[in-house]
Amino acid sequence: MKSDLFGFLFSMWVLIIVGGGILVTILGPISISGFGELDWVIASVIKSIIALVLIVIWILILSKLKNWIFKKELKL
C-alpha cells in the first residue's frame, strides 16, 4: 500500500512540474497582434483557457490513478 501511495504522490508531483514547464515554455511566448491595446488581454484569455484545460486533464489523470490504486489495494 505504501509503495502505491508514494507512486501516486510522485506521479502527482511529476504532473505538476511537467504542467508548469509546459505552461511556461509553450504558453509564455504566445502573443496576439492586430487588436490594438487589447492584444495582451486576448492573449491572456487564451493562455488562461489553455491552462484551465490542462488543469482539468491533470485532475482527471490523478483521479483515475487514485481510483486504480485504491481498487487494487481493496481488490474490488
All heavy atoms as a GROMACS GRO file, in nm:
protein
  599
    1MET      N    1   0.083  -0.119   0.000
    1MET     CA    2   0.000   0.000   0.000
    1MET      C    3   0.088   0.126   0.000
    1MET      O    4   0.060   0.219  -0.072
    1MET     CB    5  -0.093  -0.003   0.122
    1MET     CG    6  -0.166   0.125   0.149
    1MET     SD    7  -0.305   0.146   0.039
    1MET     CE    8  -0.374   0.294   0.102
    2LYS      N    9   0.193   0.125   0.080
    2LYS     CA   10   0.275   0.245   0.091
    2LYS      C   11   0.346   0.276  -0.040
    2LYS      O   12   0.358   0.391  -0.078
    2LYS     CB   13   0.376   0.231   0.204
    2LYS     CG   14   0.312   0.239   0.340
    2LYS     CD   15   0.414   0.250   0.449
    2LYS     CE   16   0.344   0.248   0.582
    2LYS     NZ   17   0.384   0.352   0.668
    3SER      N   18   0.391   0.173  -0.110
    3SER     CA   19   0.459   0.199  -0.237
    3SER      C   20   0.362   0.256  -0.340
    3SER      O   21   0.400   0.343  -0.418
    3SER     CB   22   0.526   0.073  -0.290
    3SER     OG   23   0.430  -0.025  -0.322
    4ASP      N   24   0.239   0.207  -0.341
    4ASP     CA   25   0.139   0.262  -0.432
    4ASP      C   26   0.106   0.407  -0.398
    4ASP      O   27   0.091   0.491  -0.487
    4ASP     CB   28   0.010   0.180  -0.429
    4ASP     CG   29   0.027   0.045  -0.495
    4ASP    OD1   30   0.119   0.030  -0.578
    4ASP    OD2   31  -0.052  -0.045  -0.463
    5LEU      N   32   0.097   0.435  -0.270
    5LEU     CA   33   0.068   0.571  -0.227
    5LEU      C   34   0.183   0.665  -0.262
    5LEU      O   35   0.160   0.776  -0.312
    5LEU     CB   36   0.041   0.575  -0.076
    5LEU     CG   37  -0.001   0.709  -0.018
    5LEU    CD1   38  -0.128   0.758  -0.084
    5LEU    CD2   39  -0.018   0.698   0.130
    6PHE      N   40   0.305   0.618  -0.240
    6PHE     CA   41   0.420   0.700  -0.278
    6PHE      C   42   0.428   0.717  -0.429
    6PHE      O   43   0.467   0.823  -0.479
    6PHE     CB   44   0.550   0.640  -0.224
    6PHE     CG   45   0.566   0.658  -0.075
    6PHE    CD1   46   0.592   0.549   0.006
    6PHE    CD2   47   0.553   0.782  -0.016
    6PHE    CE1   48   0.606   0.565   0.142
    6PHE    CE2   49   0.567   0.799   0.120
    6PHE     CZ   50   0.593   0.690   0.200
    7GLY      N   51   0.391   0.614  -0.504
    7GLY     CA   52   0.387   0.625  -0.650
    7GLY      C   53   0.285   0.729  -0.694
    7GLY      O   54   0.310   0.806  -0.787
    8PHE      N   55   0.171   0.730  -0.627
    8PHE     CA   56   0.068   0.829  -0.658
    8PHE      C   57   0.118   0.970  -0.629
    8PHE      O   58   0.102   1.061  -0.711
    8PHE     CB   59  -0.059   0.801  -0.578
    8PHE     CG   60  -0.164   0.908  -0.591
    8PHE    CD1   61  -0.234   0.922  -0.709
    8PHE    CD2   62  -0.190   0.993  -0.487
    8PHE    CE1   63  -0.331   1.021  -0.722
    8PHE    CE2   64  -0.286   1.092  -0.498
    8PHE     CZ   65  -0.355   1.106  -0.616
    9LEU      N   66   0.180   0.988  -0.513
    9LEU     CA   67   0.232   1.120  -0.478
    9LEU      C   68   0.343   1.162  -0.574
    9LEU      O   69   0.349   1.279  -0.615
    9LEU     CB   70   0.285   1.119  -0.335
    9LEU     CG   71   0.178   1.107  -0.227
    9LEU    CD1   72   0.242   1.092  -0.090
    9LEU    CD2   73   0.085   1.225  -0.229
   10PHE      N   74   0.429   1.069  -0.612
   10PHE     CA   75   0.535   1.101  -0.708
   10PHE      C   76   0.476   1.141  -0.842
   10PHE      O   77   0.517   1.242  -0.902
   10PHE     CB   78   0.628   0.980  -0.724
   10PHE     CG   79   0.736   1.002  -0.824
   10PHE    CD1   80   0.844   1.082  -0.795
   10PHE    CD2   81   0.728   0.942  -0.950
   10PHE    CE1   82   0.944   1.103  -0.888
   10PHE    CE2   83   0.826   0.963  -1.043
   10PHE     CZ   84   0.935   1.043  -1.013
   11SER      N   85   0.378   1.066  -0.890
   11SER     CA   86   0.317   1.099  -1.020
   11SER      C   87   0.243   1.233  -1.012
   11SER      O   88   0.243   1.309  -1.109
   11SER     CB   89   0.223   0.988  -1.066
   11SER     OG   90   0.116   0.972  -0.976
   12MET      N   91   0.184   1.263  -0.898
   12MET     CA   92   0.117   1.392  -0.882
   12MET      C   93   0.218   1.506  -0.895
   12MET      O   94   0.193   1.602  -0.968
   12MET     CB   95   0.049   1.399  -0.745
   12MET     CG   96  -0.019   1.531  -0.719
   12MET     SD   97  -0.094   1.542  -0.556
   12MET     CE   98   0.048   1.540  -0.450
   13TRP      N   99   0.332   1.494  -0.831
   13TRP     CA  100   0.433   1.600  -0.840
   13TRP      C  101   0.494   1.608  -0.978
   13TRP      O  102   0.524   1.717  -1.028
   13TRP     CB  103   0.540   1.580  -0.733
   13TRP     CG  104   0.493   1.630  -0.601
   13TRP    CD1  105   0.452   1.556  -0.495
   13TRP    CD2  106   0.476   1.766  -0.563
   13TRP    NE1  107   0.412   1.637  -0.393
   13TRP    CE2  108   0.425   1.767  -0.431
   13TRP    CE3  109   0.497   1.888  -0.626
   13TRP    CZ2  110   0.398   1.884  -0.363
   13TRP    CZ3  111   0.470   2.004  -0.558
   13TRP    CH2  112   0.421   2.002  -0.428
   14VAL      N  113   0.511   1.494  -1.043
   14VAL     CA  114   0.563   1.496  -1.181
   14VAL      C  115   0.466   1.570  -1.272
   14VAL      O  116   0.507   1.653  -1.354
   14VAL     CB  117   0.589   1.352  -1.231
   14VAL    CG1  118   0.611   1.350  -1.381
   14VAL    CG2  119   0.708   1.292  -1.160
   15LEU      N  120   0.337   1.543  -1.259
   15LEU     CA  121   0.238   1.612  -1.341
   15LEU      C  122   0.236   1.761  -1.313
   15LEU      O  123   0.221   1.843  -1.404
   15LEU     CB  124   0.099   1.552  -1.319
   15LEU     CG  125   0.073   1.418  -1.385
   15LEU    CD1  126  -0.062   1.362  -1.341
   15LEU    CD2  127   0.078   1.431  -1.536
   16ILE      N  128   0.253   1.800  -1.188
   16ILE     CA  129   0.256   1.942  -1.154
   16ILE      C  130   0.377   2.010  -1.217
   16ILE      O  131   0.366   2.117  -1.277
   16ILE     CB  132   0.256   1.961  -1.000
   16ILE    CG1  133   0.119   1.922  -0.943
   16ILE    CG2  134   0.290   2.104  -0.962
   16ILE    CD1  135   0.116   1.913  -0.792
   17ILE      N  136   0.493   1.946  -1.206
   17ILE     CA  137   0.615   2.005  -1.262
   17ILE      C  138   0.609   2.009  -1.414
   17ILE      O  139   0.644   2.110  -1.476
   17ILE     CB  140   0.738   1.928  -1.212
   17ILE    CG1  141   0.755   1.953  -1.062
   17ILE    CG2  142   0.864   1.969  -1.288
   17ILE    CD1  143   0.858   1.866  -0.995
   18VAL      N  144   0.564   1.900  -1.476
   18VAL     CA  145   0.553   1.897  -1.622
   18VAL      C  146   0.452   2.001  -1.670
   18VAL      O  147   0.476   2.072  -1.768
   18VAL     CB  148   0.514   1.755  -1.670
   18VAL    CG1  149   0.473   1.755  -1.815
   18VAL    CG2  150   0.630   1.660  -1.648
   19GLY      N  151   0.340   2.010  -1.602
   19GLY     CA  152   0.239   2.109  -1.639
   19GLY      C  153   0.291   2.251  -1.627
   19GLY      O  154   0.267   2.335  -1.714
   20GLY      N  155   0.364   2.279  -1.521
   20GLY     CA  156   0.423   2.411  -1.506
   20GLY      C  157   0.525   2.440  -1.614
   20GLY      O  158   0.531   2.550  -1.669
   21GLY      N  159   0.604   2.340  -1.649
   21GLY     CA  160   0.702   2.357  -1.757
   21GLY      C  161   0.636   2.382  -1.890
   21GLY      O  162   0.681   2.467  -1.968
   22ILE      N  163   0.529   2.310  -1.918
   22ILE     CA  164   0.455   2.331  -2.042
   22ILE      C  165   0.398   2.472  -2.046
   22ILE      O  166   0.408   2.541  -2.147
   22ILE     CB  167   0.343   2.226  -2.058
   22ILE    CG1  168   0.403   2.089  -2.088
   22ILE    CG2  169   0.247   2.265  -2.169
   22ILE    CD1  170   0.301   1.976  -2.085
   23LEU      N  171   0.339   2.513  -1.937
   23LEU     CA  172   0.279   2.646  -1.934
   23LEU      C  173   0.382   2.756  -1.955
   23LEU      O  174   0.358   2.852  -2.028
   23LEU     CB  175   0.204   2.668  -1.803
   23LEU     CG  176   0.076   2.587  -1.787
   23LEU    CD1  177   0.015   2.612  -1.650
   23LEU    CD2  178  -0.024   2.622  -1.894
   24VAL      N  179   0.497   2.742  -1.892
   24VAL     CA  180   0.598   2.847  -1.903
   24VAL      C  181   0.664   2.848  -2.041
   24VAL      O  182   0.679   2.953  -2.103
   24VAL     CB  183   0.704   2.830  -1.792
   24VAL    CG1  184   0.823   2.920  -1.816
   24VAL    CG2  185   0.643   2.859  -1.656
   25THR      N  186   0.701   2.731  -2.091
   25THR     CA  187   0.777   2.727  -2.216
   25THR      C  188   0.691   2.740  -2.341
   25THR      O  189   0.735   2.800  -2.440
   25THR     CB  190   0.859   2.598  -2.228
   25THR    OG1  191   0.772   2.485  -2.220
   25THR    CG2  192   0.963   2.590  -2.119
   26ILE      N  193   0.572   2.687  -2.338
   26ILE     CA  194   0.488   2.690  -2.458
   26ILE      C  195   0.390   2.806  -2.457
   26ILE      O  196   0.376   2.878  -2.556
   26ILE     CB  197   0.414   2.556  -2.476
   26ILE    CG1  198   0.516   2.445  -2.502
   26ILE    CG2  199   0.314   2.564  -2.590
   26ILE    CD1  200   0.457   2.307  -2.510
   27LEU      N  201   0.322   2.825  -2.346
   27LEU     CA  202   0.220   2.930  -2.341
   27LEU      C  203   0.278   3.069  -2.318
   27LEU      O  204   0.218   3.168  -2.359
   27LEU     CB  205   0.118   2.899  -2.231
   27LEU     CG  206   0.032   2.776  -2.252
   27LEU    CD1  207  -0.066   2.763  -2.138
   27LEU    CD2  208  -0.041   2.783  -2.384
   28GLY      N  209   0.392   3.077  -2.253
   28GLY     CA  210   0.452   3.206  -2.222
   28GLY      C  211   0.473   3.295  -2.343
   28GLY      O  212   0.436   3.412  -2.343
   29PRO      N  213   0.534   3.244  -2.450
   29PRO     CA  214   0.564   3.331  -2.564
   29PRO      C  215   0.446   3.362  -2.656
   29PRO      O  216   0.463   3.438  -2.751
   29PRO     CB  217   0.670   3.254  -2.642
   29PRO     CG  218   0.699   3.130  -2.569
   29PRO     CD  219   0.603   3.118  -2.458
   30ILE      N  220   0.329   3.308  -2.629
   30ILE     CA  221   0.215   3.334  -2.717
   30ILE      C  222   0.179   3.482  -2.712
   30ILE      O  223   0.165   3.540  -2.604
   30ILE     CB  224   0.092   3.250  -2.677
   30ILE    CG1  225   0.117   3.103  -2.707
   30ILE    CG2  226  -0.034   3.298  -2.748
   30ILE    CD1  227   0.004   3.012  -2.664
   31SER      N  228   0.165   3.542  -2.829
   31SER     CA  229   0.121   3.681  -2.835
   31SER      C  230   0.024   3.697  -2.952
   31SER      O  231   0.032   3.627  -3.051
   31SER     CB  232   0.240   3.775  -2.852
   31SER     OG  233   0.305   3.750  -2.973
   32ILE      N  234  -0.067   3.788  -2.936
   32ILE     CA  235  -0.169   3.816  -3.036
   32ILE      C  236  -0.147   3.960  -3.083
   32ILE      O  237  -0.120   4.049  -3.004
   32ILE     CB  238  -0.310   3.802  -2.976
   32ILE    CG1  239  -0.330   3.665  -2.913
   32ILE    CG2  240  -0.417   3.830  -3.080
   32ILE    CD1  241  -0.328   3.550  -3.010
   33SER      N  242  -0.162   3.982  -3.212
   33SER     CA  243  -0.150   4.119  -3.262
   33SER      C  244  -0.265   4.150  -3.356
   33SER      O  245  -0.329   4.060  -3.409
   33SER     CB  246  -0.016   4.138  -3.334
   33SER     OG  247  -0.009   4.052  -3.445
   34GLY      N  248  -0.293   4.275  -3.372
   34GLY     CA  249  -0.399   4.316  -3.462
   34GLY      C  250  -0.522   4.371  -3.392
   34GLY      O  251  -0.618   4.410  -3.456
   35PHE      N  252  -0.522   4.372  -3.258
   35PHE     CA  253  -0.637   4.422  -3.184
   35PHE      C  254  -0.605   4.548  -3.106
   35PHE      O  255  -0.678   4.586  -3.016
   35PHE     CB  256  -0.690   4.314  -3.089
   35PHE     CG  257  -0.745   4.194  -3.161
   35PHE    CD1  258  -0.669   4.079  -3.175
   35PHE    CD2  259  -0.872   4.197  -3.216
   35PHE    CE1  260  -0.719   3.969  -3.241
   35PHE    CE2  261  -0.923   4.087  -3.282
   35PHE     CZ  262  -0.846   3.972  -3.295
   36GLY      N  263  -0.493   4.611  -3.136
   36GLY     CA  264  -0.455   4.736  -3.069
   36GLY      C  265  -0.417   4.714  -2.924
   36GLY      O  266  -0.332   4.631  -2.893
   37GLU      N  267  -0.481   4.790  -2.836
   37GLU     CA  268  -0.448   4.782  -2.694
   37GLU      C  269  -0.503   4.657  -2.627
   37GLU      O  270  -0.466   4.626  -2.514
   37GLU     CB  271  -0.502   4.906  -2.622
   37GLU     CG  272  -0.431   5.033  -2.663
   37GLU     CD  273  -0.481   5.153  -2.585
   37GLU    OE1  274  -0.551   5.134  -2.484
   37GLU    OE2  275  -0.449   5.265  -2.627
   38LEU      N  276  -0.589   4.584  -2.695
   38LEU     CA  277  -0.646   4.462  -2.636
   38LEU      C  278  -0.564   4.337  -2.665
   38LEU      O  279  -0.604   4.228  -2.628
   38LEU     CB  280  -0.788   4.442  -2.688
   38LEU     CG  281  -0.892   4.545  -2.645
   38LEU    CD1  282  -1.026   4.515  -2.709
   38LEU    CD2  283  -0.904   4.548  -2.494
   39ASP      N  284  -0.449   4.351  -2.729
   39ASP     CA  285  -0.365   4.236  -2.762
   39ASP      C  286  -0.330   4.153  -2.639
   39ASP      O  287  -0.345   4.031  -2.640
   39ASP     CB  288  -0.235   4.281  -2.830
   39ASP     CG  289  -0.256   4.333  -2.970
   39ASP    OD1  290  -0.366   4.312  -3.025
   39ASP    OD2  291  -0.163   4.396  -3.023
   40TRP      N  292  -0.286   4.219  -2.534
   40TRP     CA  293  -0.244   4.146  -2.414
   40TRP      C  294  -0.363   4.082  -2.343
   40TRP      O  295  -0.350   3.976  -2.282
   40TRP     CB  296  -0.165   4.236  -2.320
   40TRP     CG  297  -0.246   4.349  -2.262
   40TRP    CD1  298  -0.269   4.470  -2.317
   40TRP    CD2  299  -0.316   4.346  -2.138
   40TRP    NE1  300  -0.349   4.546  -2.236
   40TRP    CE2  301  -0.380   4.471  -2.124
   40TRP    CE3  302  -0.332   4.252  -2.039
   40TRP    CZ2  303  -0.458   4.502  -2.014
   40TRP    CZ3  304  -0.410   4.283  -1.929
   40TRP    CH2  305  -0.472   4.408  -1.917
   41VAL      N  306  -0.480   4.145  -2.349
   41VAL     CA  307  -0.600   4.088  -2.285
   41VAL      C  308  -0.642   3.960  -2.357
   41VAL      O  309  -0.669   3.856  -2.294
   41VAL     CB  310  -0.716   4.190  -2.284
   41VAL    CG1  311  -0.843   4.126  -2.230
   41VAL    CG2  312  -0.680   4.313  -2.204
   42ILE      N  313  -0.646   3.964  -2.488
   42ILE     CA  314  -0.686   3.847  -2.566
   42ILE      C  315  -0.585   3.734  -2.548
   42ILE      O  316  -0.623   3.618  -2.530
   42ILE     CB  317  -0.704   3.884  -2.714
   42ILE    CG1  318  -0.822   3.980  -2.728
   42ILE    CG2  319  -0.725   3.761  -2.800
   42ILE    CD1  320  -0.838   4.042  -2.864
   43ALA      N  321  -0.456   3.768  -2.549
   43ALA     CA  322  -0.352   3.666  -2.528
   43ALA      C  323  -0.365   3.606  -2.388
   43ALA      O  324  -0.351   3.484  -2.372
   43ALA     CB  325  -0.214   3.727  -2.547
   44SER      N  326  -0.394   3.687  -2.288
   44SER     CA  327  -0.411   3.636  -2.152
   44SER      C  328  -0.531   3.544  -2.140
   44SER      O  329  -0.526   3.442  -2.071
   44SER     CB  330  -0.426   3.752  -2.054
   44SER     OG  331  -0.308   3.826  -2.048
   45VAL      N  332  -0.641   3.578  -2.206
   45VAL     CA  333  -0.760   3.494  -2.203
   45VAL      C  334  -0.731   3.359  -2.268
   45VAL      O  335  -0.768   3.254  -2.215
   45VAL     CB  336  -0.879   3.565  -2.272
   45VAL    CG1  337  -0.994   3.470  -2.296
   45VAL    CG2  338  -0.924   3.685  -2.191
   46ILE      N  339  -0.663   3.360  -2.381
   46ILE     CA  340  -0.628   3.234  -2.449
   46ILE      C  341  -0.537   3.149  -2.362
   46ILE      O  342  -0.558   3.028  -2.347
   46ILE     CB  343  -0.564   3.265  -2.586
   46ILE    CG1  344  -0.668   3.322  -2.681
   46ILE    CG2  345  -0.501   3.139  -2.646
   46ILE    CD1  346  -0.611   3.375  -2.810
   47LYS      N  347  -0.437   3.211  -2.301
   47LYS     CA  348  -0.346   3.138  -2.214
   47LYS      C  349  -0.418   3.080  -2.093
   47LYS      O  350  -0.392   2.966  -2.053
   47LYS     CB  351  -0.233   3.230  -2.167
   47LYS     CG  352  -0.136   3.267  -2.275
   47LYS     CD  353  -0.032   3.364  -2.220
   47LYS     CE  354   0.054   3.422  -2.328
   47LYS     NZ  355   0.154   3.516  -2.275
   48SER      N  356  -0.510   3.157  -2.036
   48SER     CA  357  -0.581   3.107  -1.917
   48SER      C  358  -0.676   2.993  -1.953
   48SER      O  359  -0.690   2.898  -1.875
   48SER     CB  360  -0.657   3.220  -1.849
   48SER     OG  361  -0.757   3.272  -1.934
   49ILE      N  362  -0.739   2.998  -2.069
   49ILE     CA  363  -0.826   2.888  -2.111
   49ILE      C  364  -0.745   2.761  -2.131
   49ILE      O  365  -0.784   2.652  -2.086
   49ILE     CB  366  -0.904   2.926  -2.238
   49ILE    CG1  367  -1.008   3.032  -2.205
   49ILE    CG2  368  -0.970   2.804  -2.301
   49ILE    CD1  369  -1.076   3.093  -2.326
   50ILE      N  370  -0.630   2.772  -2.196
   50ILE     CA  371  -0.544   2.656  -2.217
   50ILE      C  372  -0.496   2.601  -2.082
   50ILE      O  373  -0.493   2.479  -2.060
   50ILE     CB  374  -0.426   2.690  -2.309
   50ILE    CG1  375  -0.477   2.720  -2.450
   50ILE    CG2  376  -0.325   2.577  -2.314
   50ILE    CD1  377  -0.373   2.776  -2.544
   51ALA      N  378  -0.458   2.690  -1.991
   51ALA     CA  379  -0.412   2.647  -1.858
   51ALA      C  380  -0.523   2.575  -1.783
   51ALA      O  381  -0.499   2.472  -1.719
   51ALA     CB  382  -0.362   2.767  -1.779
   52LEU      N  383  -0.645   2.625  -1.791
   52LEU     CA  384  -0.757   2.558  -1.723
   52LEU      C  385  -0.786   2.421  -1.782
   52LEU      O  386  -0.816   2.327  -1.708
   52LEU     CB  387  -0.881   2.646  -1.729
   52LEU     CG  388  -0.878   2.770  -1.641
   52LEU    CD1  389  -0.999   2.858  -1.669
   52LEU    CD2  390  -0.872   2.731  -1.495
   53VAL      N  391  -0.776   2.408  -1.913
   53VAL     CA  392  -0.796   2.278  -1.976
   53VAL      C  393  -0.689   2.179  -1.929
   53VAL      O  394  -0.719   2.063  -1.897
   53VAL     CB  395  -0.796   2.290  -2.131
   53VAL    CG1  396  -0.786   2.155  -2.197
   53VAL    CG2  397  -0.919   2.364  -2.178
   54LEU      N  398  -0.565   2.224  -1.921
   54LEU     CA  399  -0.458   2.137  -1.872
   54LEU      C  400  -0.480   2.097  -1.726
   54LEU      O  401  -0.454   1.983  -1.688
   54LEU     CB  402  -0.322   2.205  -1.888
   54LEU     CG  403  -0.267   2.210  -2.030
   54LEU    CD1  404  -0.139   2.293  -2.034
   54LEU    CD2  405  -0.242   2.072  -2.083
   55ILE      N  406  -0.529   2.189  -1.646
   55ILE     CA  407  -0.557   2.158  -1.505
   55ILE      C  408  -0.664   2.050  -1.496
   55ILE      O  409  -0.653   1.956  -1.418
   55ILE     CB  410  -0.599   2.285  -1.429
   55ILE    CG1  411  -0.479   2.377  -1.412
   55ILE    CG2  412  -0.660   2.251  -1.293
   55ILE    CD1  413  -0.514   2.515  -1.363
   56VAL      N  414  -0.769   2.062  -1.575
   56VAL     CA  415  -0.876   1.961  -1.574
   56VAL      C  416  -0.821   1.825  -1.617
   56VAL      O  417  -0.851   1.723  -1.556
   56VAL     CB  418  -0.994   2.006  -1.664
   56VAL    CG1  419  -1.091   1.893  -1.687
   56VAL    CG2  420  -1.063   2.126  -1.604
   57ILE      N  421  -0.737   1.824  -1.719
   57ILE     CA  422  -0.677   1.698  -1.766
   57ILE      C  423  -0.592   1.637  -1.655
   57ILE      O  424  -0.598   1.517  -1.629
   57ILE     CB  425  -0.596   1.721  -1.894
   57ILE    CG1  426  -0.690   1.752  -2.010
   57ILE    CG2  427  -0.510   1.600  -1.926
   57ILE    CD1  428  -0.619   1.799  -2.136
   58TRP      N  429  -0.512   1.720  -1.589
   58TRP     CA  430  -0.425   1.671  -1.482
   58TRP      C  431  -0.510   1.612  -1.369
   58TRP      O  432  -0.476   1.509  -1.314
   58TRP     CB  433  -0.339   1.784  -1.427
   58TRP     CG  434  -0.206   1.810  -1.491
   58TRP    CD1  435  -0.094   1.851  -1.427
   58TRP    CD2  436  -0.169   1.802  -1.629
   58TRP    NE1  437   0.007   1.868  -1.518
   58TRP    CE2  438  -0.035   1.839  -1.641
   58TRP    CE3  439  -0.238   1.766  -1.745
   58TRP    CZ2  440   0.032   1.841  -1.763
   58TRP    CZ3  441  -0.171   1.770  -1.866
   58TRP    CH2  442  -0.039   1.806  -1.874
   59ILE      N  443  -0.618   1.680  -1.332
   59ILE     CA  444  -0.704   1.630  -1.224
   59ILE      C  445  -0.768   1.498  -1.264
   59ILE      O  446  -0.777   1.405  -1.182
   59ILE     CB  447  -0.811   1.735  -1.188
   59ILE    CG1  448  -0.744   1.853  -1.117
   59ILE    CG2  449  -0.921   1.676  -1.100
   59ILE    CD1  450  -0.835   1.971  -1.094
   60LEU      N  451  -0.813   1.485  -1.388
   60LEU     CA  452  -0.873   1.359  -1.432
   60LEU      C  453  -0.772   1.245  -1.429
   60LEU      O  454  -0.804   1.133  -1.387
   60LEU     CB  455  -0.931   1.374  -1.573
   60LEU     CG  456  -1.056   1.462  -1.583
   60LEU    CD1  457  -1.095   1.480  -1.729
   60LEU    CD2  458  -1.170   1.401  -1.504
   61ILE      N  459  -0.648   1.272  -1.473
   61ILE     CA  460  -0.544   1.169  -1.470
   61ILE      C  461  -0.516   1.126  -1.326
   61ILE      O  462  -0.510   1.006  -1.296
   61ILE     CB  463  -0.415   1.220  -1.537
   61ILE    CG1  464  -0.436   1.234  -1.688
   61ILE    CG2  465  -0.298   1.127  -1.508
   61ILE    CD1  466  -0.323   1.304  -1.759
   62LEU      N  467  -0.503   1.220  -1.236
   62LEU     CA  468  -0.476   1.186  -1.096
   62LEU      C  469  -0.594   1.114  -1.032
   62LEU      O  470  -0.576   1.023  -0.952
   62LEU     CB  471  -0.443   1.312  -1.016
   62LEU     CG  472  -0.306   1.372  -1.046
   62LEU    CD1  473  -0.290   1.504  -0.973
   62LEU    CD2  474  -0.196   1.276  -1.005
   63SER      N  475  -0.715   1.149  -1.069
   63SER     CA  476  -0.832   1.082  -1.016
   63SER      C  477  -0.836   0.936  -1.062
   63SER      O  478  -0.864   0.845  -0.982
   63SER     CB  479  -0.959   1.154  -1.060
   63SER     OG  480  -1.072   1.085  -1.017
   64LYS      N  481  -0.809   0.913  -1.190
   64LYS     CA  482  -0.806   0.775  -1.241
   64LYS      C  483  -0.696   0.694  -1.173
   64LYS      O  484  -0.715   0.579  -1.138
   64LYS     CB  485  -0.784   0.774  -1.393
   64LYS     CG  486  -0.897   0.833  -1.471
   64LYS     CD  487  -1.019   0.745  -1.463
   64LYS     CE  488  -1.127   0.805  -1.551
   64LYS     NZ  489  -1.251   0.730  -1.542
   65LEU      N  490  -0.580   0.756  -1.155
   65LEU     CA  491  -0.468   0.688  -1.090
   65LEU      C  492  -0.503   0.655  -0.945
   65LEU      O  493  -0.475   0.544  -0.897
   65LEU     CB  494  -0.344   0.777  -1.097
   65LEU     CG  495  -0.212   0.715  -1.056
   65LEU    CD1  496  -0.178   0.598  -1.147
   65LEU    CD2  497  -0.103   0.819  -1.063
   66LYS      N  498  -0.564   0.747  -0.874
   66LYS     CA  499  -0.605   0.724  -0.735
   66LYS      C  500  -0.706   0.610  -0.727
   66LYS      O  501  -0.693   0.520  -0.643
   66LYS     CB  502  -0.665   0.851  -0.676
   66LYS     CG  503  -0.720   0.833  -0.535
   66LYS     CD  504  -0.805   0.949  -0.492
   66LYS     CE  505  -0.927   0.970  -0.575
   66LYS     NZ  506  -1.042   0.888  -0.545
   67ASN      N  507  -0.806   0.612  -0.815
   67ASN     CA  508  -0.906   0.506  -0.814
   67ASN      C  509  -0.843   0.370  -0.844
   67ASN      O  510  -0.878   0.270  -0.782
   67ASN     CB  511  -1.016   0.536  -0.916
   67ASN     CG  512  -1.103   0.651  -0.873
   67ASN    OD1  513  -1.108   0.685  -0.754
   67ASN    ND2  514  -1.169   0.714  -0.968
   68TRP      N  515  -0.749   0.365  -0.937
   68TRP     CA  516  -0.683   0.241  -0.972
   68TRP      C  517  -0.604   0.187  -0.852
   68TRP      O  518  -0.608   0.068  -0.822
   68TRP     CB  519  -0.592   0.262  -1.093
   68TRP     CG  520  -0.514   0.141  -1.130
   68TRP    CD1  521  -0.560   0.029  -1.190
   68TRP    CD2  522  -0.375   0.119  -1.106
   68TRP    NE1  523  -0.458  -0.061  -1.207
   68TRP    CE2  524  -0.345  -0.008  -1.156
   68TRP    CE3  525  -0.275   0.196  -1.048
   68TRP    CZ2  526  -0.216  -0.060  -1.149
   68TRP    CZ3  527  -0.148   0.144  -1.041
   68TRP    CH2  528  -0.120   0.017  -1.092
   69ILE      N  529  -0.533   0.276  -0.782
   69ILE     CA  530  -0.452   0.234  -0.667
   69ILE      C  531  -0.541   0.178  -0.557
   69ILE      O  532  -0.514   0.071  -0.501
   69ILE     CB  533  -0.367   0.352  -0.614
   69ILE    CG1  534  -0.256   0.382  -0.712
   69ILE    CG2  535  -0.310   0.321  -0.476
   69ILE    CD1  536  -0.180   0.510  -0.682
   70PHE      N  537  -0.650   0.247  -0.524
   70PHE     CA  538  -0.733   0.201  -0.414
   70PHE      C  539  -0.816   0.078  -0.451
   70PHE      O  540  -0.840  -0.008  -0.367
   70PHE     CB  541  -0.821   0.314  -0.362
   70PHE     CG  542  -0.744   0.414  -0.282
   70PHE    CD1  543  -0.724   0.543  -0.328
   70PHE    CD2  544  -0.688   0.380  -0.160
   70PHE    CE1  545  -0.651   0.634  -0.256
   70PHE    CE2  546  -0.615   0.470  -0.086
   70PHE     CZ  547  -0.596   0.598  -0.135
   71LYS      N  548  -0.857   0.065  -0.576
   71LYS     CA  549  -0.926  -0.058  -0.618
   71LYS      C  550  -0.832  -0.176  -0.612
   71LYS      O  551  -0.870  -0.286  -0.573
   71LYS     CB  552  -0.983  -0.041  -0.759
   71LYS     CG  553  -1.108   0.038  -0.762
   71LYS     CD  554  -1.163   0.045  -0.903
   71LYS     CE  555  -1.288   0.132  -0.907
   71LYS     NZ  556  -1.341   0.144  -1.043
   72LYS      N  557  -0.707  -0.153  -0.652
   72LYS     CA  558  -0.607  -0.258  -0.647
   72LYS      C  559  -0.580  -0.299  -0.504
   72LYS      O  560  -0.567  -0.418  -0.472
   72LYS     CB  561  -0.479  -0.210  -0.714
   72LYS     CG  562  -0.368  -0.309  -0.715
   72LYS     CD  563  -0.247  -0.250  -0.785
   72LYS     CE  564  -0.121  -0.318  -0.740
   72LYS     NZ  565  -0.002  -0.252  -0.786
   73GLU      N  566  -0.574  -0.202  -0.414
   73GLU     CA  567  -0.545  -0.231  -0.274
   73GLU      C  568  -0.663  -0.302  -0.207
   73GLU      O  569  -0.643  -0.393  -0.127
   73GLU     CB  570  -0.513  -0.102  -0.200
   73GLU     CG  571  -0.458  -0.121  -0.064
   73GLU     CD  572  -0.327  -0.198  -0.062
   73GLU    OE1  573  -0.246  -0.184  -0.153
   73GLU    OE2  574  -0.308  -0.277   0.033
   74LEU      N  575  -0.784  -0.260  -0.242
   74LEU     CA  576  -0.902  -0.321  -0.182
   74LEU      C  577  -0.946  -0.447  -0.256
   74LEU      O  578  -1.037  -0.516  -0.213
   74LEU     CB  579  -1.017  -0.221  -0.177
   74LEU     CG  580  -0.994  -0.100  -0.088
   74LEU    CD1  581  -1.109  -0.002  -0.102
   74LEU    CD2  582  -0.978  -0.141   0.057
   75LYS      N  583  -0.885  -0.472  -0.372
   75LYS     CA  584  -0.914  -0.589  -0.456
   75LYS      C  585  -1.060  -0.597  -0.495
   75LYS      O  586  -1.127  -0.698  -0.479
   75LYS     CB  587  -0.868  -0.716  -0.386
   75LYS     CG  588  -0.721  -0.720  -0.366
   75LYS     CD  589  -0.679  -0.846  -0.295
   75LYS     CE  590  -0.531  -0.855  -0.290
   75LYS     NZ  591  -0.460  -0.804  -0.186
   76LEU      N  592  -1.112  -0.484  -0.547
   76LEU     CA  593  -1.252  -0.480  -0.592
   76LEU      C  594  -1.260  -0.518  -0.737
   76LEU      O  595  -1.189  -0.487  -0.821
   76LEU     CB  596  -1.309  -0.340  -0.572
   76LEU     CG  597  -1.328  -0.299  -0.426
   76LEU    CD1  598  -1.376  -0.154  -0.420
   76LEU    CD2  599  -1.427  -0.388  -0.358
   0.00000   0.00000   0.00000
